[in-house]
Amino acid sequence: MDAALRGLSDQIDQATQRLLDTARIITEPDLRAPSLLPGWTRAHVLAHVARNADAMRNVLAGVRTGQDRPGYASAEAREAGIEQDAGRPSRELTADLADSAMALRTVARRLPDEGWQVPVRMLDTGTRFPAAELLTRRLVEVELHHGDLGAGYGPAGWPSAFAVMELGEPMRTWRQDRLGQPVTAELSPPRPPAPWRPGRPLPGSWLGTR
């Protein structure tokens, strides 16, 4: 992984931690409330981000073994997975979010340099692009969907590196659309933090400890 890709990976790590910090304090009733995405609850948003990590990991695992495979079996399978996981309890969703992100990170950090130039796709009928673009796409997914939770995070919280990052379409339009999105935080009092002792894993914490 060259310096540019390593920098993107580091940005994903930081964005993931911010998302997990928000997800960890959302109560069960608030998780079932509508997000800023039509037809989706906050649980749907978190489930989507988790399944997106799995799909990207699937693509990179295929690159590493020389297999040409999409991230998702089909668009229908993608939607079904989100719908199924959106019904999981809050703590399970948060743990799933952390575990899926870590699994993607592990595969990405171990991919040989030449693998990042391999053309890949997320859907069987989707447009192909260099594997390296997956990291930009993942950063966009995490940052924008964090805001879609309607839990107090939005463009004002974006790091400057992400706010000015050159993006291709449709990612550029997605980011631009969020600039006019309301930033709401109508949440119940947050859940108490998980019990923790120094040096011990904290449930839902990025990279295992806090």
Secondary structure, DSSP 8 states (H G I E B T S, - for coil): --HHHHHHHHHHHHHHHHHHHHHHH--HHHHTSB-SSTT-BHHHHHHHHHHHHHHHHHHHHHHHHT----SSS-HHHHHHHHHHHTTS-HHHHHHHHHHHHHHHHHHHHHS-GGGGGSEE-SSTTS--EETTHHHHHHHHHHHHHHHHT-SS-SGGGS-HHHHT----TTHHHHHHHHTTS-------S--------TTS--TT-GGG--
